[in-house]
Amino acid sequence: MRNGKNILAALIFSLCSAKSFAATKTLTVGVSFRLNDAYNNSVRSLMSGVETAKAEFEKDHPGTVIQLKVLAHGADLASVNGVADKFISEKISAVIGGEMSEESLVFGDRLGAKKIVFFTPTSSNPKVTYDKPFVFSACFSDRAVATEMARYMKENLKPTAVGVIQNISSPYSDYLSNRFAETFSRMIAQNPKDRPLVLVEKVLRRTLDFSKQIKLFKDNNVSHVAIFSHDADVIQFVVQAEEQKFFPVYMGSDGWGSNQYVYEKFVKESKNGAKFVAIRNSYWKEDAENPIAKRFKSAYKKKYNRNPEAWSAVAFDTAWILFGAMSRAKDPNSGEDIRKELKKTSGVSLVTTDSFSFGEDNSPRKDLYLYRISKDGIQYEATLK
């Protein structure tokens, strides 16, 4: 009799285990950033945003397990290509990565050709997603950024002369700077009487000496300098400009790093910090109070014992949208099925916006937020729609 009960108990346990196993859905997602770059705080913030989304999504979907296949790549594009090879060989159906546009261009071309979904949180060059059905971005397109920033410059900042630093070695900086200068010049051409001078200076990546550009700007009474580039260029220019007693109002972009980083670097740590003024765009409105934004900030603070920043926020949104699409897909191991679900994304409330939708080019339709950074702190400036 006892043996019979043991057999029955074992049978019931086996059936329950099989049922539990069958109810579990595993979503495998590739993730790749320059994770070995000890000086890149932005990458660590991106990764923590993805990890927070994983934890919160699994809470909402008890039967779902998300496996992150994390592969680090180096600063060279050959390394990015090598990581793409590994994702392809392991038949990963969806990948999050590409901090910079040049990285995403490689990932998108390689993975998209194999019908693997590639989703970048921060790459904004329009070429990243243009005519690439399997490539998506959670970041506003540089086309929109350049247009709206140029309009804001003309209508609100009223410059006497504008200097533009265009890093032609970077697809991100090259496109955004050129588009901004062309758009601003076209806008002010409508009123030739009060048209400010626009000076565009082209430089290469990691330019160490900006003395020529600074002298040109000073000699032409430039009041505003637009540097749509990464923080290395910004640091070199600002430090050298201060040495030459040149203190323009800067206009910048998401490539500068977080608002807190900019404030610490150029205001708190600089002996000329009281004279620094910059207006730059950000991925999110830091005091956002919609339900998912509040949840994200709380979960992030609990998990990492620090407040999140814009990079973490946009990475969270990227992962959240992708996890949802994979969960709804008929086959979560099919890039085609995942792509179809992503295209259906419309009007979704996220951390970085109250309403997120993909346009025809697979880049988002969302608001653009501006912040002013100066001796008075980090201040919300405007929302550009």
C-alpha positions in Angstrom: 0.0 0.0 0.0 2.8 2.3 0.9 4.5 1.6 -2.4 1.3 2.4 -4.2 1.1 5.8 -2.4 4.7 6.5 -3.2 4.1 5.8 -6.9 1.0 8.0 -6.9 2.9 10.8 -5.3 5.7 10.5 -7.7 3.3 10.5 -10.6 1.6 13.7 -9.3 4.9 15.4 -8.8 6.0 14.5 -12.3 2.8 15.8 -13.8 3.1 19.1 -11.9 6.7 19.5 -12.8 5.9 18.9 -16.5 3.1 21.4 -16.3 5.3 23.9 -14.6 8.1 23.4 -17.2 5.6 23.7 -20.1 4.3 27.0 -18.7 7.8 28.6 -18.7 8.6 30.7 -21.7 12.3 31.5 -22.2 13.2 34.7 -24.2 16.9 34.8 -25.2 18.2 38.3 -26.0 21.6 39.3 -27.1 23.2 42.4 -25.6 26.4 44.0 -26.7 28.1 47.3 -25.7 31.7 48.4 -25.0 31.5 46.9 -21.6 35.3 46.7 -21.1 35.7 50.4 -21.4 36.4 51.5 -17.8 36.0 55.2 -18.7 32.6 54.9 -20.4 30.0 55.5 -17.7 27.3 55.7 -20.3 27.7 52.0 -21.3 27.4 50.9 -17.7 24.2 52.9 -17.3 22.8 51.4 -20.5 23.5 47.9 -19.2 21.8 48.6 -15.8 18.7 49.9 -17.6 18.4 46.6 -19.5 18.9 44.6 -16.3 16.2 46.6 -14.5 13.8 46.0 -17.4 14.5 42.3 -17.2 13.8 42.1 -13.5 10.6 44.1 -13.7 9.3 42.3 -16.8 9.8 38.9 -15.2 7.8 40.2 -12.2 4.9 41.1 -14.5 5.2 37.7 -16.4 5.8 35.0 -13.8 5.9 32.3 -16.6 8.6 34.1 -18.5 12.4 33.9 -18.1 14.6 36.3 -19.9 18.2 35.1 -20.7 20.6 37.8 -21.6 23.4 36.7 -23.8 25.9 39.5 -23.1 29.0 39.9 -25.4 31.3 42.8 -25.0 32.9 44.4 -28.0 35.9 46.9 -28.3 36.1 50.4 -29.7 37.1 49.1 -33.2 34.4 48.1 -35.7 36.2 44.8 -36.5 35.4 43.8 -32.9 31.7 44.8 -33.5 31.7 42.6 -36.6 33.2 39.7 -34.6 30.4 39.9 -32.0 27.8 40.0 -34.8 29.3 36.7 -36.1 28.8 35.1 -32.7 25.2 36.2 -32.4 24.6 34.8 -35.9 26.3 31.5 -35.2 24.3 31.1 -31.9 21.0 31.8 -33.8 20.0 34.7 -31.4 16.8 36.1 -32.7 17.0 39.7 -31.2 19.9 41.9 -30.0 20.1 45.1 -28.0 23.3 47.2 -28.5 25.0 50.0 -30.4 25.7 52.9 -28.2 27.1 54.8 -31.1 25.7 55.1 -34.7 28.9 53.6 -36.3 28.5 50.5 -34.1 24.8 50.2 -35.0 25.5 50.5 -38.7 27.7 47.4 -38.5 25.3 45.5 -36.3 22.3 46.4 -38.4 23.8 45.4 -41.7 25.2 42.1 -40.4 22.2 41.0 -38.2 19.5 42.4 -40.4 20.7 40.3 -43.4 20.1 37.2 -41.2 16.6 38.4 -40.2 17.8 39.0 -36.6 16.2 42.0 -34.9 18.6 44.7 -33.8 17.4 47.3 -31.4 19.6 50.3 -30.4 18.7 52.5 -27.4 20.9 55.5 -28.4 22.0 55.5 -32.0 20.3 58.4 -33.8 21.8 58.7 -37.3 18.9 58.2 -39.7 21.0 55.7 -41.7 20.9 53.3 -38.8 17.3 52.3 -39.5 16.6 53.7 -43.0 15.5 50.9 -45.3 16.4 48.3 -42.7 13.2 46.4 -41.7 14.9 44.5 -38.9 16.7 47.5 -37.3 14.9 49.6 -34.7 15.9 52.6 -32.5 14.4 53.9 -29.2 16.2 57.2 -29.7 14.9 60.2 -31.7 16.4 60.6 -35.1 19.1 63.2 -35.6 17.0 64.6 -38.4 14.4 65.6 -35.9 16.9 66.7 -33.3 18.8 69.0 -35.8 15.5 70.6 -37.0 14.1 71.2 -33.6 17.4 72.4 -32.1 17.9 74.8 -35.0 14.4 76.2 -34.6 14.9 76.6 -30.8 18.2 78.4 -31.5 16.6 80.8 -33.9 13.3 81.5 -32.0 14.5 81.5 -28.4 18.3 82.0 -28.1 18.6 84.9 -30.6 22.4 84.4 -31.3 24.5 87.2 -32.8 26.8 84.6 -34.5 26.9 80.8 -34.3 29.9 78.5 -34.4 29.5 74.8 -35.2 32.1 72.1 -34.5 31.5 69.3 -37.0 33.4 66.0 -36.3 33.5 64.5 -39.7 35.0 61.2 -38.4 31.8 60.4 -36.5 28.6 59.5 -38.5 26.7 60.8 -35.5 28.4 64.2 -35.2 28.9 64.6 -39.0 25.2 64.2 -39.8 23.8 66.1 -36.9 26.1 69.0 -37.1 25.7 69.4 -40.9 22.0 69.1 -40.7 21.7 71.6 -37.9 23.9 74.2 -39.7 22.0 73.8 -43.0 18.6 73.9 -41.3 19.5 77.0 -39.1 21.0 78.8 -42.1 17.9 78.1 -44.2 15.7 79.4 -41.3 17.6 82.7 -40.8 17.8 83.3 -44.6 14.1 84.4 -44.4 15.2 87.5 -42.6 18.5 88.7 -44.2 18.6 92.0 -42.4 19.2 90.5 -39.0 20.8 87.2 -40.1 23.5 86.0 -37.7 26.8 84.7 -39.1 27.2 80.9 -39.1 30.7 79.4 -39.0 31.1 75.7 -39.5 34.5 74.2 -38.6 35.2 70.6 -39.6 37.5 68.5 -37.4 38.6 64.9 -37.0 37.9 62.5 -34.2 40.0 63.2 -31.0 41.2 66.6 -32.2 43.5 67.8 -29.4 44.0 71.4 -30.5 41.0 73.7 -31.0 43.0 77.0 -30.9 42.3 77.8 -34.5 38.6 77.3 -34.2 38.4 79.2 -30.9 40.3 82.2 -32.4 38.0 82.2 -35.4 34.9 82.2 -33.2 36.3 85.0 -30.9 37.3 87.2 -33.9 33.7 86.9 -35.3 32.0 87.6 -32.0 30.3 84.1 -31.8 27.8 84.1 -29.0 26.7 80.4 -29.3 28.7 77.3 -30.1 27.0 74.1 -31.2 29.0 70.9 -30.5 27.0 67.9 -31.4 29.6 65.3 -30.6 30.9 63.0 -27.9 32.3 64.2 -24.6 36.0 63.9 -25.6 35.5 66.7 -28.2 33.5 68.8 -25.8 36.0 68.6 -23.0 38.9 69.6 -25.2 37.0 72.5 -26.7 35.6 73.9 -23.5 38.8 73.7 -21.5 40.8 75.4 -24.3 38.1 78.1 -24.8 38.2 78.9 -21.1 42.0 79.3 -21.3 41.4 81.9 -24.1 38.7 83.7 -22.1 36.0 82.6 -24.5 32.7 81.8 -22.8 29.9 81.3 -25.4 26.6 79.6 -24.7 27.0 76.0 -25.8 24.3 73.9 -27.5 24.9 70.1 -27.2 23.4 66.7 -27.6 23.0 63.4 -25.9 26.5 62.4 -26.9 27.9 64.6 -24.0 26.8 62.0 -21.4 24.3 62.5 -18.6 23.2 65.9 -17.3 24.9 65.2 -14.0 28.2 64.3 -15.7 28.1 67.6 -17.6 27.3 69.6 -14.5 30.1 67.9 -12.5 32.7 68.3 -15.2 32.1 71.8 -16.5 30.6 73.6 -13.5 31.5 72.0 -10.2 35.1 70.8 -11.1 36.0 73.9 -13.2 37.5 77.1 -11.8 35.5 78.8 -14.5 32.3 76.9 -13.8 30.3 80.0 -12.9 30.6 81.1 -16.6 29.6 77.8 -18.2 26.2 77.7 -19.8 24.9 74.9 -22.0 21.6 73.8 -23.5 21.4 70.2 -24.6 18.9 67.5 -25.4 18.2 64.6 -23.2 16.4 61.2 -23.6 13.9 61.8 -20.8 12.3 64.4 -18.5 13.9 63.5 -15.2 10.9 64.4 -13.1 8.5 62.3 -15.2 5.6 61.0 -13.0 3.7 58.5 -15.2 3.3 55.1 -13.6 6.1 53.2 -15.5 8.6 56.1 -14.9 7.9 56.1 -11.2 8.2 52.3 -11.1 11.5 52.4 -13.0 13.0 55.0 -10.8 12.0 53.1 -7.6 13.2 49.8 -8.9 16.5 51.2 -10.2 17.2 53.0 -6.9 16.5 49.8 -4.9 18.7 47.7 -7.2 21.7 50.0 -7.6 21.4 52.4 -4.6 21.6 55.4 -6.9 19.3 57.5 -9.0 19.0 56.5 -12.7 20.1 58.8 -15.5 18.9 59.3 -19.1 21.0 56.4 -20.5 19.5 53.9 -18.1 16.0 55.2 -18.9 16.2 54.8 -22.6 17.9 51.4 -22.3 15.0 50.3 -20.0 12.5 51.4 -22.6 14.4 49.6 -25.4 14.4 46.3 -23.4 10.8 46.7 -22.2 9.5 47.2 -25.7 11.6 44.3 -27.1 10.7 41.9 -24.3 7.0 42.7 -24.8 7.2 42.1 -28.6 9.0 38.8 -28.0 6.5 37.7 -25.5 3.6 38.4 -27.9 5.4 36.9 -30.9 4.0 33.7 -32.3 7.6 32.3 -32.2 10.0 34.3 -29.9 12.9 32.6 -31.7 11.8 34.1 -35.1 13.2 37.5 -35.9 10.4 37.9 -38.5 7.7 37.3 -35.9 9.4 39.7 -33.4 9.8 42.4 -36.1 6.0 42.2 -36.9 5.2 42.7 -33.2 7.6 45.6 -32.8 5.9 47.4 -35.8 2.6 47.2 -34.0 4.0 49.4 -31.1 1.8 52.5 -30.9 1.0 55.0 -28.1 2.8 53.0 -25.4 3.6 54.9 -22.2 7.2 54.5 -21.3 9.9 56.0 -19.0 11.1 58.5 -21.6 7.8 59.5 -23.1 4.1 59.3 -22.4 3.4 58.0 -25.9 5.8 55.9 -27.9 5.2 54.8 -31.5 7.5 53.7 -34.3 7.5 55.7 -37.6 7.9 54.1 -41.0 11.7 54.3 -40.6 11.6 52.3 -37.3 12.7 55.3 -35.2 10.4 56.6 -32.6 7.9 59.4 -32.6 8.4 61.1 -29.2 9.1 64.4 -27.5 12.5 66.0 -27.3 13.6 67.4 -23.9 16.0 70.3 -23.4 18.0 71.1 -20.3 20.0 74.1 -19.3 23.2 73.4 -17.3 24.9 76.3 -15.5 26.0 77.5 -12.1 22.3 77.4 -11.2 22.3 73.7 -11.6 20.5 71.3 -14.0 17.2 73.0 -15.1 14.5 71.8 -17.4 14.4 74.2 -20.4 11.7 73.0 -22.8 9.9 70.2 -24.5 10.1 70.2 -28.3 7.4 68.3 -30.1 
